[in-house]
């Protein structure tokens, strides 16, 4: 295997790890903020999950902005 082939494999692996890391951030962020919203809804005894939905959408928007910045920089 030549040096060029090794570099291509390494570059492809780095790109894969970058995007899979963003996927885990998306799932984790929505999960954590949704859970915090759920706890707040339970504490305030709300019948509609207002904070859970709000925090989940805010986390989604923030992570999509992060993805946008990552794509724009390439």
ABEGO torsion letter per residue (X at the ends): XBAAAAAAAAAAAAAAAAAAAAAAAAAAAAAAAAAAAAAAAAAAGBABBAAAAAAAAAAAAAAAAAAAAAAAAX
